[in-house]
Amino acid sequence: MNLELRYYGDPILREKCTPVDQFDQRLAEEADAMVETMFRERGIGLAAPQVGMTKRLIVALQMKDAEDVNADPLALVNPVVLERSKSTWEFEEGCLSIPGVVGKVVRAEEAVVRYQDVRGNEHTIKAQGMFARVLLHEIDHLDGRLFVDYLSSAQKSLVKPELKRIAAELAPRR
């Protein structure tokens, strides 16, 4: 299964994804294909809408820190953020669907997330640091939110020309 990235300006990136209710071989194959795509594109996380699917499915590296790019991937189906720590940290984020654009985003240092695996079994995970950031970033995708939505007005004005270029040049391509 060869998945193609969708880019800023593609309407699917702003859609609210629907819960997964069928836990079958196809779902497992889609999750595997998303992991392959994430690695191919040198990402640390990927959400279903970024590859044209409107289901609540993400994959993420279980990173200990920003350099831990060899961490094991995890597929999360129907993830729900149960808790976010009051303590936050700012870090520069990017996104495979918005190539070349980065910006500082404040997110919770820790998050508790409930999810199902590709077989439908329920799990709860407490993520910290980079892993929490990746999960929160990818779960945002499932609700049509992008990291650029969190940027300050000043930051947004700096990246606006590049966002327009991406939308014009990359988004229409399918």
Stockholm file with secondary structure:
# STOCKHOLM 1.0

chainA/1-174         MNLELRYYGDPILREKCTPVDQFDQRLAEEADAMVETMFRERGIGLAAPQVGMTKRLIVALQMKDAEDVNADPLALVNPVVLERSKSTWEFEEGCLSIPGVVGKVVRAEEAVVRYQDVRGNEHTIKAQGMFARVLLHEIDHLDGRLFVDYLSSAQKSLVKPELKRIAAELAPRR
#=GR chainA/1-174 SS CCCCCCCTTCGGGGSCCBCCCCCSHHHHHHHHHHHHHHHHTTCSEEEGGGGTCCBSEEEEECCSSTTCTTSCEEEEEEEEEEEECSCEEEEEECCTTSTTCCEEEEEESEEEEEEECTTCCEEEEEEEHHHHHHHHHHHHHHTTCCGGGGSCHHHHHHHHHHHHHHHHHTTTCC
#=GC SS_cons         CCCCCCCTTCGGGGSCCBCCCCCSHHHHHHHHHHHHHHHHTTCSEEEGGGGTCCBSEEEEECCSSTTCTTSCEEEEEEEEEEEECSCEEEEEECCTTSTTCCEEEEEESEEEEEEECTTCCEEEEEEEHHHHHHHHHHHHHHTTCCGGGGSCHHHHHHHHHHHHHHHHHTTTCC
//
